[in-house]
């Protein structure tokens, strides 16, 4: 349930920067708004973006941000750019900052009850007149990828999913990545503790691939030089997907870092084609 919407506060120079980074259509052809919505009774912050043309219904995409706490949360500038770009492709896009962040109520649990903040966006989409909630996709980067995997184990509503640099094995990441070890310590408990081990097991997609909905067609993108979430996260998951006979594609991008910066244009094309194939041409 949306309880508040407000327009984004962006200057002319910011809008020009967004156009240069994400394309003119991300600004000229879309509307982006900041929202407050109810999730498990908590007031949670997020964003929505949609095409300005309101004469037709559009498929929905839920976009899952990375990071933990306010680190990785979107601001108005990035929301207009990232979500506005996807909206310009012809989608209603919804994003959650996760509970406890950006002034929202509750506590970010890094894949605990905050998963409901993702799933409850499906009901939020139902309040948007131009949203076709029978035709939904989901996308996530890094921690957001972990949230996508958790969502796929809970619902079969998503016809397409895209994960870039997604976390699939938290125990491995804790031992291999200094950045992730520090992040997990802040979010999941002391590495090696019983609490930490339980949290890692329950949030590691490598352990529950068999629970994914086969209704969802999955695109995995990962940089071969990703030092934060090593590429074997996606490679190892792909073996499990093959074993369970899922429809998916794995693309490893040569010399790509965690943010896939050297491949940005290529990645945008791959993402756009995937969503078109499974949300518009089905």
MITI-623234 format. One record per residue (C-alpha): z, y, x; residue number from 1. Coordinates in nm, 2 decimals. Last residue first. Example, Ala and Ser with C-alpha at 12.3 -4.5 7.8 and 13.67 -1.06 7.14 Angstrom:
BEGIN
<lumti><Z>0.71</Z><Y>-0.11</Y><X>1.37</X><finu>2</finu></lumti>
<lumti><Z>0.78</Z><Y>-0.45</Y><X>1.23</X><finu>1</finu></lumti>
***
This chain:
BEGIN
<lumti><Z>-2.47</Z><Y>-1.44</Y><X>0.58</X><finu>282</finu></lumti>
<lumti><Z>-2.66</Z><Y>-1.15</Y><X>0.73</X><finu>281</finu></lumti>
<lumti><Z>-2.41</Z><Y>-0.87</Y><X>0.69</X><finu>280</finu></lumti>
<lumti><Z>-2.07</Z><Y>-1.01</Y><X>0.80</X><finu>279</finu></lumti>
<lumti><Z>-2.18</Z><Y>-1.30</Y><X>1.03</X><finu>278</finu></lumti>
<lumti><Z>-2.48</Z><Y>-1.18</Y><X>1.21</X><finu>277</finu></lumti>
<lumti><Z>-2.41</Z><Y>-0.81</Y><X>1.18</X><finu>276</finu></lumti>
<lumti><Z>-2.06</Z><Y>-0.86</Y><X>1.32</X><finu>275</finu></lumti>
<lumti><Z>-2.20</Z><Y>-1.05</Y><X>1.62</X><finu>274</finu></lumti>
<lumti><Z>-2.48</Z><Y>-0.80</Y><X>1.68</X><finu>273</finu></lumti>
<lumti><Z>-2.25</Z><Y>-0.50</Y><X>1.69</X><finu>272</finu></lumti>
<lumti><Z>-2.01</Z><Y>-0.68</Y><X>1.93</X><finu>271</finu></lumti>
<lumti><Z>-2.28</Z><Y>-0.78</Y><X>2.17</X><finu>270</finu></lumti>
<lumti><Z>-2.44</Z><Y>-0.43</Y><X>2.16</X><finu>269</finu></lumti>
<lumti><Z>-2.10</Z><Y>-0.26</Y><X>2.23</X><finu>268</finu></lumti>
<lumti><Z>-2.04</Z><Y>-0.51</Y><X>2.51</X><finu>267</finu></lumti>
<lumti><Z>-2.37</Z><Y>-0.42</Y><X>2.68</X><finu>266</finu></lumti>
<lumti><Z>-2.29</Z><Y>-0.05</Y><X>2.65</X><finu>265</finu></lumti>
<lumti><Z>-1.94</Z><Y>-0.09</Y><X>2.80</X><finu>264</finu></lumti>
<lumti><Z>-2.03</Z><Y>-0.33</Y><X>3.08</X><finu>263</finu></lumti>
<lumti><Z>-1.89</Z><Y>-0.16</Y><X>3.38</X><finu>262</finu></lumti>
<lumti><Z>-1.58</Z><Y>-0.06</Y><X>3.18</X><finu>261</finu></lumti>
<lumti><Z>-1.49</Z><Y>-0.41</Y><X>3.07</X><finu>260</finu></lumti>
<lumti><Z>-1.13</Z><Y>-0.29</Y><X>3.00</X><finu>259</finu></lumti>
<lumti><Z>-0.97</Z><Y>-0.59</Y><X>3.18</X><finu>258</finu></lumti>
<lumti><Z>-1.22</Z><Y>-0.56</Y><X>3.47</X><finu>257</finu></lumti>
<lumti><Z>-1.58</Z><Y>-0.69</Y><X>3.46</X><finu>256</finu></lumti>
<lumti><Z>-1.72</Z><Y>-0.82</Y><X>3.79</X><finu>255</finu></lumti>
<lumti><Z>-1.97</Z><Y>-1.04</Y><X>3.59</X><finu>254</finu></lumti>
<lumti><Z>-1.91</Z><Y>-1.05</Y><X>3.22</X><finu>253</finu></lumti>
<lumti><Z>-1.81</Z><Y>-1.39</Y><X>3.09</X><finu>252</finu></lumti>
<lumti><Z>-1.94</Z><Y>-1.46</Y><X>2.74</X><finu>251</finu></lumti>
<lumti><Z>-1.80</Z><Y>-1.73</Y><X>2.52</X><finu>250</finu></lumti>
<lumti><Z>-1.96</Z><Y>-1.80</Y><X>2.18</X><finu>249</finu></lumti>
<lumti><Z>-1.80</Z><Y>-1.97</Y><X>1.88</X><finu>248</finu></lumti>
<lumti><Z>-1.86</Z><Y>-2.22</Y><X>1.60</X><finu>247</finu></lumti>
<lumti><Z>-1.56</Z><Y>-2.45</Y><X>1.62</X><finu>246</finu></lumti>
<lumti><Z>-1.58</Z><Y>-2.83</Y><X>1.67</X><finu>245</finu></lumti>
<lumti><Z>-1.21</Z><Y>-2.89</Y><X>1.76</X><finu>244</finu></lumti>
<lumti><Z>-1.28</Z><Y>-3.02</Y><X>2.11</X><finu>243</finu></lumti>
<lumti><Z>-1.52</Z><Y>-2.73</Y><X>2.16</X><finu>242</finu></lumti>
<lumti><Z>-1.26</Z><Y>-2.48</Y><X>2.05</X><finu>241</finu></lumti>
<lumti><Z>-1.00</Z><Y>-2.64</Y><X>2.29</X><finu>240</finu></lumti>
<lumti><Z>-1.25</Z><Y>-2.61</Y><X>2.58</X><finu>239</finu></lumti>
<lumti><Z>-1.31</Z><Y>-2.25</Y><X>2.48</X><finu>238</finu></lumti>
<lumti><Z>-0.94</Z><Y>-2.17</Y><X>2.50</X><finu>237</finu></lumti>
<lumti><Z>-0.93</Z><Y>-2.27</Y><X>2.86</X><finu>236</finu></lumti>
<lumti><Z>-1.23</Z><Y>-2.03</Y><X>2.94</X><finu>235</finu></lumti>
<lumti><Z>-1.07</Z><Y>-1.74</Y><X>2.74</X><finu>234</finu></lumti>
<lumti><Z>-0.74</Z><Y>-1.75</Y><X>2.92</X><finu>233</finu></lumti>
<lumti><Z>-0.93</Z><Y>-1.86</Y><X>3.24</X><finu>232</finu></lumti>
<lumti><Z>-1.05</Z><Y>-1.50</Y><X>3.26</X><finu>231</finu></lumti>
<lumti><Z>-0.71</Z><Y>-1.37</Y><X>3.40</X><finu>230</finu></lumti>
<lumti><Z>-0.53</Z><Y>-1.13</Y><X>3.17</X><finu>229</finu></lumti>
<lumti><Z>-0.42</Z><Y>-0.83</Y><X>3.38</X><finu>228</finu></lumti>
<lumti><Z>-0.65</Z><Y>-0.90</Y><X>3.69</X><finu>227</finu></lumti>
<lumti><Z>-0.98</Z><Y>-0.92</Y><X>3.49</X><finu>226</finu></lumti>
<lumti><Z>-1.24</Z><Y>-0.97</Y><X>3.76</X><finu>225</finu></lumti>
<lumti><Z>-1.45</Z><Y>-1.22</Y><X>3.56</X><finu>224</finu></lumti>
<lumti><Z>-1.44</Z><Y>-0.99</Y><X>3.26</X><finu>223</finu></lumti>
<lumti><Z>-1.39</Z><Y>-1.16</Y><X>2.92</X><finu>222</finu></lumti>
<lumti><Z>-1.56</Z><Y>-1.16</Y><X>2.58</X><finu>221</finu></lumti>
<lumti><Z>-1.49</Z><Y>-1.43</Y><X>2.32</X><finu>220</finu></lumti>
<lumti><Z>-1.69</Z><Y>-1.43</Y><X>2.00</X><finu>219</finu></lumti>
<lumti><Z>-1.55</Z><Y>-1.64</Y><X>1.71</X><finu>218</finu></lumti>
<lumti><Z>-1.71</Z><Y>-1.74</Y><X>1.38</X><finu>217</finu></lumti>
<lumti><Z>-1.43</Z><Y>-1.78</Y><X>1.12</X><finu>216</finu></lumti>
<lumti><Z>-1.45</Z><Y>-2.03</Y><X>0.84</X><finu>215</finu></lumti>
<lumti><Z>-1.33</Z><Y>-2.29</Y><X>1.08</X><finu>214</finu></lumti>
<lumti><Z>-0.98</Z><Y>-2.14</Y><X>1.02</X><finu>213</finu></lumti>
<lumti><Z>-0.76</Z><Y>-2.18</Y><X>1.33</X><finu>212</finu></lumti>
<lumti><Z>-0.48</Z><Y>-2.43</Y><X>1.30</X><finu>211</finu></lumti>
<lumti><Z>-0.63</Z><Y>-2.67</Y><X>1.55</X><finu>210</finu></lumti>
<lumti><Z>-0.63</Z><Y>-2.39</Y><X>1.81</X><finu>209</finu></lumti>
<lumti><Z>-0.25</Z><Y>-2.40</Y><X>1.80</X><finu>208</finu></lumti>
<lumti><Z>-0.11</Z><Y>-2.44</Y><X>2.16</X><finu>207</finu></lumti>
<lumti><Z>-0.39</Z><Y>-2.25</Y><X>2.34</X><finu>206</finu></lumti>
<lumti><Z>-0.32</Z><Y>-1.96</Y><X>2.10</X><finu>205</finu></lumti>
<lumti><Z>0.00</Z><Y>-1.88</Y><X>2.29</X><finu>204</finu></lumti>
<lumti><Z>0.24</Z><Y>-1.69</Y><X>2.06</X><finu>203</finu></lumti>
<lumti><Z>0.47</Z><Y>-1.97</Y><X>1.96</X><finu>202</finu></lumti>
<lumti><Z>0.49</Z><Y>-2.11</Y><X>2.31</X><finu>201</finu></lumti>
<lumti><Z>0.56</Z><Y>-1.77</Y><X>2.47</X><finu>200</finu></lumti>
<lumti><Z>0.83</Z><Y>-1.68</Y><X>2.22</X><finu>199</finu></lumti>
<lumti><Z>1.01</Z><Y>-2.02</Y><X>2.28</X><finu>198</finu></lumti>
<lumti><Z>0.99</Z><Y>-1.98</Y><X>2.65</X><finu>197</finu></lumti>
<lumti><Z>1.12</Z><Y>-1.63</Y><X>2.64</X><finu>196</finu></lumti>
<lumti><Z>1.41</Z><Y>-1.72</Y><X>2.42</X><finu>195</finu></lumti>
<lumti><Z>1.50</Z><Y>-2.02</Y><X>2.64</X><finu>194</finu></lumti>
<lumti><Z>1.50</Z><Y>-1.79</Y><X>2.95</X><finu>193</finu></lumti>
<lumti><Z>1.25</Z><Y>-1.84</Y><X>3.22</X><finu>192</finu></lumti>
<lumti><Z>1.11</Z><Y>-1.48</Y><X>3.19</X><finu>191</finu></lumti>
<lumti><Z>1.38</Z><Y>-1.25</Y><X>3.05</X><finu>190</finu></lumti>
<lumti><Z>1.29</Z><Y>-1.16</Y><X>2.69</X><finu>189</finu></lumti>
<lumti><Z>0.98</Z><Y>-1.13</Y><X>2.48</X><finu>188</finu></lumti>
<lumti><Z>0.89</Z><Y>-0.76</Y><X>2.48</X><finu>187</finu></lumti>
<lumti><Z>1.02</Z><Y>-0.59</Y><X>2.79</X><finu>186</finu></lumti>
<lumti><Z>1.00</Z><Y>-0.90</Y><X>3.00</X><finu>185</finu></lumti>
<lumti><Z>0.66</Z><Y>-0.98</Y><X>2.86</X><finu>184</finu></lumti>
<lumti><Z>0.52</Z><Y>-0.64</Y><X>2.98</X><finu>183</finu></lumti>
<lumti><Z>0.67</Z><Y>-0.68</Y><X>3.33</X><finu>182</finu></lumti>
<lumti><Z>0.52</Z><Y>-1.03</Y><X>3.36</X><finu>181</finu></lumti>
<lumti><Z>0.19</Z><Y>-0.90</Y><X>3.21</X><finu>180</finu></lumti>
<lumti><Z>0.16</Z><Y>-0.63</Y><X>3.48</X><finu>179</finu></lumti>
<lumti><Z>0.26</Z><Y>-0.87</Y><X>3.76</X><finu>178</finu></lumti>
<lumti><Z>-0.01</Z><Y>-1.11</Y><X>3.64</X><finu>177</finu></lumti>
<lumti><Z>-0.01</Z><Y>-1.48</Y><X>3.74</X><finu>176</finu></lumti>
<lumti><Z>0.33</Z><Y>-1.61</Y><X>3.64</X><finu>175</finu></lumti>
<lumti><Z>0.37</Z><Y>-1.43</Y><X>3.31</X><finu>174</finu></lumti>
<lumti><Z>0.00</Z><Y>-1.48</Y><X>3.24</X><finu>173</finu></lumti>
<lumti><Z>0.04</Z><Y>-1.86</Y><X>3.27</X><finu>172</finu></lumti>
<lumti><Z>0.34</Z><Y>-1.86</Y><X>3.03</X><finu>171</finu></lumti>
<lumti><Z>0.16</Z><Y>-1.63</Y><X>2.79</X><finu>170</finu></lumti>
<lumti><Z>-0.14</Z><Y>-1.86</Y><X>2.74</X><finu>169</finu></lumti>
<lumti><Z>-0.41</Z><Y>-1.72</Y><X>2.51</X><finu>168</finu></lumti>
<lumti><Z>-0.41</Z><Y>-1.35</Y><X>2.59</X><finu>167</finu></lumti>
<lumti><Z>-0.74</Z><Y>-1.18</Y><X>2.49</X><finu>166</finu></lumti>
<lumti><Z>-0.97</Z><Y>-1.00</Y><X>2.73</X><finu>165</finu></lumti>
<lumti><Z>-1.20</Z><Y>-0.92</Y><X>2.45</X><finu>164</finu></lumti>
<lumti><Z>-1.17</Z><Y>-1.10</Y><X>2.11</X><finu>163</finu></lumti>
<lumti><Z>-1.42</Z><Y>-1.08</Y><X>1.83</X><finu>162</finu></lumti>
<lumti><Z>-1.38</Z><Y>-1.24</Y><X>1.49</X><finu>161</finu></lumti>
<lumti><Z>-1.61</Z><Y>-1.32</Y><X>1.21</X><finu>160</finu></lumti>
<lumti><Z>-1.58</Z><Y>-1.46</Y><X>0.85</X><finu>159</finu></lumti>
<lumti><Z>-1.21</Z><Y>-1.36</Y><X>0.82</X><finu>158</finu></lumti>
<lumti><Z>-1.03</Z><Y>-1.47</Y><X>0.50</X><finu>157</finu></lumti>
<lumti><Z>-0.92</Z><Y>-1.81</Y><X>0.64</X><finu>156</finu></lumti>
<lumti><Z>-0.56</Z><Y>-1.70</Y><X>0.69</X><finu>155</finu></lumti>
<lumti><Z>-0.26</Z><Y>-1.78</Y><X>0.91</X><finu>154</finu></lumti>
<lumti><Z>-0.39</Z><Y>-1.94</Y><X>1.22</X><finu>153</finu></lumti>
<lumti><Z>-0.67</Z><Y>-1.68</Y><X>1.24</X><finu>152</finu></lumti>
<lumti><Z>-0.40</Z><Y>-1.41</Y><X>1.23</X><finu>151</finu></lumti>
<lumti><Z>-0.22</Z><Y>-1.55</Y><X>1.54</X><finu>150</finu></lumti>
<lumti><Z>-0.55</Z><Y>-1.56</Y><X>1.72</X><finu>149</finu></lumti>
<lumti><Z>-0.63</Z><Y>-1.20</Y><X>1.62</X><finu>148</finu></lumti>
<lumti><Z>-0.28</Z><Y>-1.09</Y><X>1.73</X><finu>147</finu></lumti>
<lumti><Z>-0.34</Z><Y>-1.25</Y><X>2.07</X><finu>146</finu></lumti>
<lumti><Z>-0.66</Z><Y>-1.05</Y><X>2.10</X><finu>145</finu></lumti>
<lumti><Z>-0.47</Z><Y>-0.74</Y><X>2.02</X><finu>144</finu></lumti>
<lumti><Z>-0.25</Z><Y>-0.81</Y><X>2.32</X><finu>143</finu></lumti>
<lumti><Z>-0.58</Z><Y>-0.79</Y><X>2.52</X><finu>142</finu></lumti>
<lumti><Z>-0.84</Z><Y>-0.65</Y><X>2.28</X><finu>141</finu></lumti>
<lumti><Z>-0.87</Z><Y>-0.74</Y><X>1.91</X><finu>140</finu></lumti>
<lumti><Z>-1.13</Z><Y>-0.77</Y><X>1.64</X><finu>139</finu></lumti>
<lumti><Z>-1.13</Z><Y>-0.89</Y><X>1.28</X><finu>138</finu></lumti>
<lumti><Z>-1.39</Z><Y>-0.95</Y><X>1.01</X><finu>137</finu></lumti>
<lumti><Z>-1.39</Z><Y>-0.93</Y><X>0.64</X><finu>136</finu></lumti>
<lumti><Z>-1.64</Z><Y>-0.99</Y><X>0.35</X><finu>135</finu></lumti>
<lumti><Z>-1.46</Z><Y>-1.05</Y><X>0.02</X><finu>134</finu></lumti>
<lumti><Z>-1.26</Z><Y>-0.73</Y><X>0.08</X><finu>133</finu></lumti>
<lumti><Z>-1.58</Z><Y>-0.52</Y><X>0.03</X><finu>132</finu></lumti>
<lumti><Z>-1.44</Z><Y>-0.17</Y><X>0.10</X><finu>131</finu></lumti>
<lumti><Z>-1.60</Z><Y>0.13</Y><X>-0.08</X><finu>130</finu></lumti>
<lumti><Z>-1.31</Z><Y>0.18</Y><X>-0.32</X><finu>129</finu></lumti>
<lumti><Z>-1.04</Z><Y>0.17</Y><X>-0.06</X><finu>128</finu></lumti>
<lumti><Z>-0.72</Z><Y>0.02</Y><X>-0.21</X><finu>127</finu></lumti>
<lumti><Z>-0.83</Z><Y>-0.33</Y><X>-0.14</X><finu>126</finu></lumti>
<lumti><Z>-0.84</Z><Y>-0.24</Y><X>0.23</X><finu>125</finu></lumti>
<lumti><Z>-0.46</Z><Y>-0.19</Y><X>0.22</X><finu>124</finu></lumti>
<lumti><Z>-0.42</Z><Y>-0.54</Y><X>0.09</X><finu>123</finu></lumti>
<lumti><Z>-0.61</Z><Y>-0.68</Y><X>0.39</X><finu>122</finu></lumti>
<lumti><Z>-0.41</Z><Y>-0.44</Y><X>0.61</X><finu>121</finu></lumti>
<lumti><Z>-0.11</Z><Y>-0.66</Y><X>0.52</X><finu>120</finu></lumti>
<lumti><Z>-0.24</Z><Y>-0.92</Y><X>0.76</X><finu>119</finu></lumti>
<lumti><Z>-0.22</Z><Y>-0.69</Y><X>1.06</X><finu>118</finu></lumti>
<lumti><Z>0.13</Z><Y>-0.55</Y><X>0.98</X><finu>117</finu></lumti>
<lumti><Z>0.23</Z><Y>-0.90</Y><X>0.90</X><finu>116</finu></lumti>
<lumti><Z>0.18</Z><Y>-0.99</Y><X>1.27</X><finu>115</finu></lumti>
<lumti><Z>0.46</Z><Y>-0.75</Y><X>1.33</X><finu>114</finu></lumti>
<lumti><Z>0.69</Z><Y>-1.03</Y><X>1.23</X><finu>113</finu></lumti>
<lumti><Z>0.65</Z><Y>-1.18</Y><X>1.58</X><finu>112</finu></lumti>
<lumti><Z>0.34</Z><Y>-1.11</Y><X>1.79</X><finu>111</finu></lumti>
<lumti><Z>0.47</Z><Y>-0.85</Y><X>2.02</X><finu>110</finu></lumti>
<lumti><Z>0.79</Z><Y>-0.78</Y><X>1.83</X><finu>109</finu></lumti>
<lumti><Z>0.74</Z><Y>-0.40</Y><X>1.76</X><finu>108</finu></lumti>
<lumti><Z>1.04</Z><Y>-0.28</Y><X>1.58</X><finu>107</finu></lumti>
<lumti><Z>1.09</Z><Y>-0.13</Y><X>1.24</X><finu>106</finu></lumti>
<lumti><Z>0.97</Z><Y>0.21</Y><X>1.10</X><finu>105</finu></lumti>
<lumti><Z>0.67</Z><Y>0.41</Y><X>1.22</X><finu>104</finu></lumti>
<lumti><Z>0.70</Z><Y>0.71</Y><X>1.45</X><finu>103</finu></lumti>
<lumti><Z>0.39</Z><Y>0.62</Y><X>1.66</X><finu>102</finu></lumti>
<lumti><Z>0.54</Z><Y>0.27</Y><X>1.70</X><finu>101</finu></lumti>
<lumti><Z>0.82</Z><Y>0.08</Y><X>1.53</X><finu>100</finu></lumti>
<lumti><Z>0.58</Z><Y>-0.14</Y><X>1.33</X><finu>99</finu></lumti>
<lumti><Z>0.24</Z><Y>-0.21</Y><X>1.47</X><finu>98</finu></lumti>
<lumti><Z>-0.01</Z><Y>0.08</Y><X>1.54</X><finu>97</finu></lumti>
<lumti><Z>-0.23</Z><Y>-0.08</Y><X>1.27</X><finu>96</finu></lumti>
<lumti><Z>-0.60</Z><Y>-0.04</Y><X>1.25</X><finu>95</finu></lumti>
<lumti><Z>-0.85</Z><Y>-0.05</Y><X>0.95</X><finu>94</finu></lumti>
<lumti><Z>-1.23</Z><Y>-0.02</Y><X>0.97</X><finu>93</finu></lumti>
<lumti><Z>-1.46</Z><Y>0.01</Y><X>0.67</X><finu>92</finu></lumti>
<lumti><Z>-1.80</Z><Y>-0.10</Y><X>0.81</X><finu>91</finu></lumti>
<lumti><Z>-2.16</Z><Y>0.02</Y><X>0.84</X><finu>90</finu></lumti>
<lumti><Z>-2.23</Z><Y>0.05</Y><X>1.21</X><finu>89</finu></lumti>
<lumti><Z>-2.09</Z><Y>0.41</Y><X>1.20</X><finu>88</finu></lumti>
<lumti><Z>-1.76</Z><Y>0.26</Y><X>1.10</X><finu>87</finu></lumti>
<lumti><Z>-1.75</Z><Y>0.07</Y><X>1.43</X><finu>86</finu></lumti>
<lumti><Z>-1.81</Z><Y>0.39</Y><X>1.62</X><finu>85</finu></lumti>
<lumti><Z>-1.56</Z><Y>0.58</Y><X>1.42</X><finu>84</finu></lumti>
<lumti><Z>-1.29</Z><Y>0.32</Y><X>1.50</X><finu>83</finu></lumti>
<lumti><Z>-1.33</Z><Y>0.36</Y><X>1.87</X><finu>82</finu></lumti>
<lumti><Z>-1.41</Z><Y>0.73</Y><X>1.89</X><finu>81</finu></lumti>
<lumti><Z>-1.22</Z><Y>0.87</Y><X>1.59</X><finu>80</finu></lumti>
<lumti><Z>-0.92</Z><Y>0.65</Y><X>1.67</X><finu>79</finu></lumti>
<lumti><Z>-0.94</Z><Y>0.74</Y><X>2.04</X><finu>78</finu></lumti>
<lumti><Z>-0.91</Z><Y>1.12</Y><X>1.97</X><finu>77</finu></lumti>
<lumti><Z>-0.65</Z><Y>1.08</Y><X>1.69</X><finu>76</finu></lumti>
<lumti><Z>-0.42</Z><Y>0.88</Y><X>1.92</X><finu>75</finu></lumti>
<lumti><Z>-0.42</Z><Y>0.50</Y><X>1.94</X><finu>74</finu></lumti>
<lumti><Z>-0.12</Z><Y>0.30</Y><X>2.06</X><finu>73</finu></lumti>
<lumti><Z>-0.17</Z><Y>0.13</Y><X>2.40</X><finu>72</finu></lumti>
<lumti><Z>0.17</Z><Y>0.22</Y><X>2.53</X><finu>71</finu></lumti>
<lumti><Z>0.36</Z><Y>0.33</Y><X>2.22</X><finu>70</finu></lumti>
<lumti><Z>0.53</Z><Y>-0.01</Y><X>2.19</X><finu>69</finu></lumti>
<lumti><Z>0.32</Z><Y>-0.29</Y><X>2.36</X><finu>68</finu></lumti>
<lumti><Z>-0.04</Z><Y>-0.29</Y><X>2.46</X><finu>67</finu></lumti>
<lumti><Z>-0.35</Z><Y>-0.38</Y><X>2.27</X><finu>66</finu></lumti>
<lumti><Z>-0.49</Z><Y>-0.26</Y><X>1.94</X><finu>65</finu></lumti>
<lumti><Z>-0.60</Z><Y>-0.49</Y><X>1.66</X><finu>64</finu></lumti>
<lumti><Z>-0.90</Z><Y>-0.37</Y><X>1.46</X><finu>63</finu></lumti>
<lumti><Z>-0.94</Z><Y>-0.51</Y><X>1.10</X><finu>62</finu></lumti>
<lumti><Z>-1.30</Z><Y>-0.50</Y><X>1.00</X><finu>61</finu></lumti>
<lumti><Z>-1.41</Z><Y>-0.46</Y><X>0.63</X><finu>60</finu></lumti>
<lumti><Z>-1.76</Z><Y>-0.51</Y><X>0.49</X><finu>59</finu></lumti>
<lumti><Z>-1.91</Z><Y>-0.21</Y><X>0.32</X><finu>58</finu></lumti>
<lumti><Z>-1.96</Z><Y>-0.11</Y><X>-0.05</X><finu>57</finu></lumti>
<lumti><Z>-2.23</Z><Y>0.13</Y><X>-0.15</X><finu>56</finu></lumti>
<lumti><Z>-2.26</Z><Y>0.49</Y><X>-0.27</X><finu>55</finu></lumti>
<lumti><Z>-1.98</Z><Y>0.62</Y><X>-0.04</X><finu>54</finu></lumti>
<lumti><Z>-2.20</Z><Y>0.75</Y><X>0.24</X><finu>53</finu></lumti>
<lumti><Z>-1.95</Z><Y>0.91</Y><X>0.48</X><finu>52</finu></lumti>
<lumti><Z>-1.90</Z><Y>0.58</Y><X>0.66</X><finu>51</finu></lumti>
<lumti><Z>-1.54</Z><Y>0.45</Y><X>0.71</X><finu>50</finu></lumti>
<lumti><Z>-1.24</Z><Y>0.49</Y><X>0.93</X><finu>49</finu></lumti>
<lumti><Z>-0.88</Z><Y>0.39</Y><X>0.88</X><finu>48</finu></lumti>
<lumti><Z>-0.58</Z><Y>0.46</Y><X>1.10</X><finu>47</finu></lumti>
<lumti><Z>-0.22</Z><Y>0.32</Y><X>1.14</X><finu>46</finu></lumti>
<lumti><Z>0.15</Z><Y>0.40</Y><X>1.09</X><finu>45</finu></lumti>
<lumti><Z>0.40</Z><Y>0.16</Y><X>0.94</X><finu>44</finu></lumti>
<lumti><Z>0.65</Z><Y>0.25</Y><X>0.67</X><finu>43</finu></lumti>
<lumti><Z>0.85</Z><Y>-0.07</Y><X>0.63</X><finu>42</finu></lumti>
<lumti><Z>0.88</Z><Y>-0.27</Y><X>0.30</X><finu>41</finu></lumti>
<lumti><Z>0.73</Z><Y>-0.58</Y><X>0.45</X><finu>40</finu></lumti>
<lumti><Z>0.43</Z><Y>-0.36</Y><X>0.54</X><finu>39</finu></lumti>
<lumti><Z>0.39</Z><Y>-0.03</Y><X>0.36</X><finu>38</finu></lumti>
<lumti><Z>0.13</Z><Y>0.21</Y><X>0.47</X><finu>37</finu></lumti>
<lumti><Z>0.11</Z><Y>0.54</Y><X>0.66</X><finu>36</finu></lumti>
<lumti><Z>-0.24</Z><Y>0.65</Y><X>0.73</X><finu>35</finu></lumti>
<lumti><Z>-0.44</Z><Y>0.86</Y><X>0.98</X><finu>34</finu></lumti>
<lumti><Z>-0.79</Z><Y>0.93</Y><X>0.88</X><finu>33</finu></lumti>
<lumti><Z>-1.14</Z><Y>0.88</Y><X>1.01</X><finu>32</finu></lumti>
<lumti><Z>-1.46</Z><Y>0.98</Y><X>0.82</X><finu>31</finu></lumti>
<lumti><Z>-1.80</Z><Y>0.87</Y><X>0.95</X><finu>30</finu></lumti>
<lumti><Z>-2.16</Z><Y>0.98</Y><X>0.99</X><finu>29</finu></lumti>
<lumti><Z>-2.13</Z><Y>1.28</Y><X>1.22</X><finu>28</finu></lumti>
<lumti><Z>-1.84</Z><Y>1.16</Y><X>1.44</X><finu>27</finu></lumti>
<lumti><Z>-1.92</Z><Y>0.80</Y><X>1.54</X><finu>26</finu></lumti>
<lumti><Z>-2.28</Z><Y>0.88</Y><X>1.47</X><finu>25</finu></lumti>
<lumti><Z>-2.30</Z><Y>1.12</Y><X>1.76</X><finu>24</finu></lumti>
<lumti><Z>-2.23</Z><Y>0.84</Y><X>2.01</X><finu>23</finu></lumti>
<lumti><Z>-1.92</Z><Y>0.68</Y><X>2.15</X><finu>22</finu></lumti>
<lumti><Z>-1.86</Z><Y>0.87</Y><X>2.48</X><finu>21</finu></lumti>
<lumti><Z>-2.08</Z><Y>1.17</Y><X>2.44</X><finu>20</finu></lumti>
<lumti><Z>-2.00</Z><Y>1.21</Y><X>2.07</X><finu>19</finu></lumti>
<lumti><Z>-1.62</Z><Y>1.17</Y><X>2.14</X><finu>18</finu></lumti>
<lumti><Z>-1.65</Z><Y>1.44</Y><X>2.41</X><finu>17</finu></lumti>
<lumti><Z>-1.82</Z><Y>1.67</Y><X>2.16</X><finu>16</finu></lumti>
<lumti><Z>-1.55</Z><Y>1.60</Y><X>1.90</X><finu>15</finu></lumti>
<lumti><Z>-1.28</Z><Y>1.69</Y><X>2.16</X><finu>14</finu></lumti>
<lumti><Z>-1.45</Z><Y>2.02</Y><X>2.24</X><finu>13</finu></lumti>
<lumti><Z>-1.47</Z><Y>2.10</Y><X>1.87</X><finu>12</finu></lumti>
<lumti><Z>-1.10</Z><Y>2.04</Y><X>1.83</X><finu>11</finu></lumti>
<lumti><Z>-0.95</Z><Y>1.73</Y><X>1.66</X><finu>10</finu></lumti>
<lumti><Z>-0.67</Z><Y>1.71</Y><X>1.41</X><finu>9</finu></lumti>
<lumti><Z>-0.74</Z><Y>1.39</Y><X>1.21</X><finu>8</finu></lumti>
<lumti><Z>-0.72</Z><Y>1.41</Y><X>0.83</X><finu>7</finu></lumti>
<lumti><Z>-0.41</Z><Y>1.28</Y><X>0.66</X><finu>6</finu></lumti>
<lumti><Z>-0.33</Z><Y>0.98</Y><X>0.44</X><finu>5</finu></lumti>
<lumti><Z>0.01</Z><Y>0.88</Y><X>0.30</X><finu>4</finu></lumti>
<lumti><Z>0.17</Z><Y>0.60</Y><X>0.09</X><finu>3</finu></lumti>
<lumti><Z>-0.11</Z><Y>0.34</Y><X>0.14</X><finu>2</finu></lumti>
<lumti><Z>0.00</Z><Y>0.00</Y><X>0.00</X><finu>1</finu></lumti>
***
